[in-house]
Amino acid sequence: MATFGITKITGTLIESVDTTLTGETKELINADGTHSEATIVDSQFSFSVKGKGDLPAITLGGAAGEPDGVTGKVIITKITETQTNEDWQGFSYDGVAYTAAS
């Protein structure tokens, strides 16, 4: 059986979910100028969720509402609610998750 719809976050009318994982690369160079080691530090997820209907229980600065797979300390940074005469009530929110924080 095929699955239809957005499955990265719960909600009845979720239209889109975008997630991005970024990090800073630190490289260790040998005395002769060649590569020795590299590691990623300060990795973080950024995400945005867009949907229709009532805004879920999300608060600015809160720590809930992250999509599946996003880990770390979550902070909601932006919330938008929209209402027009021609469409359903809508919402969107953005957040950041610091993977090394707790």
N, C-alpha and C positions, 0 to 999 in steps of 0.2 A: 504494500500500500504506500503510495507517495504522500509525503508531507508537504503541505502548502502553507505559505505564510512565513512570518518572521518567528524564529525560535530562539534567538539569542537573549530575549527578555520577555517576561510574562506581561500580558496585557491583551485586551480583546481587539483593540484597533491600533496596533503599532504599525506605522507606515514604513519607517526605515530606522536602521541602527548602523552607525559607523564607528569603528574602533581603529585606533592607530597605536602601535607600540614603538617608542623611540628610546634611544639611549646614546650616551656619549662614549666614544671609543678612546681608550688610553693605551698607548703603545710604548713598550720598553725597547730601546735601541741599544745594541751592543756597542762596545768601544770602537769597533771597526765600521760602525754605521749601518750594520745589517739588523734586520728584525729579530728580536728575541722572544717577546711575548706580547699579547694584547688582551685586553679585557673590556667589558662594557660596564660602565658605571652610570648612576643616576637614570636608570631606566624608568619609564613611566608610560602608562596608557592614557590616551585622551579619547573621549567618546562623546557621541551625540545621539539622542533618541528623539524621534518625531512621531506623533500619533494624533488620533482624533478622540473626542469624548472628554471626560473629566480628567484633569491632571492627577496622576497617581500621588500617593503620599510622599512627595519629594519636597525638601526644603533647601534653600540656598545655604551652602556651607555644610549641608547634611552629608551623611555617609551611607546612603542607600540608593538603589536604582541603577546600579551598574549592570551592564550586559554580562551574560555568561562568558567565562574565560578571562574577565578582567579581575586582577588580583591586586592586593595591597591596600593602602589607606586611601579611601575614596572621598573626594570633596566635590560637591556639585557647585559649579561656578556660574551657571547662567540658567534661568528659567524664563520661558516665554509662553504666554497664553494668548490665543487669538479667538475672536468671535466676529462673525460676519452674518449678514442676512442671507447670503447665498450658499453657505457651506456649514458643515458641522463645526462645533466648537473644537479647537485644536490646541495642541501644546507641543513644546519642544524643550529639551534641557541638555546641557553640556556638563561634562565633568572631567576630572583628572584623577588617576589612581597612581600613587607612588608605590612601586612594587617592593621596595626595600623597607618601607615604613610599616608600622603596625598601630 
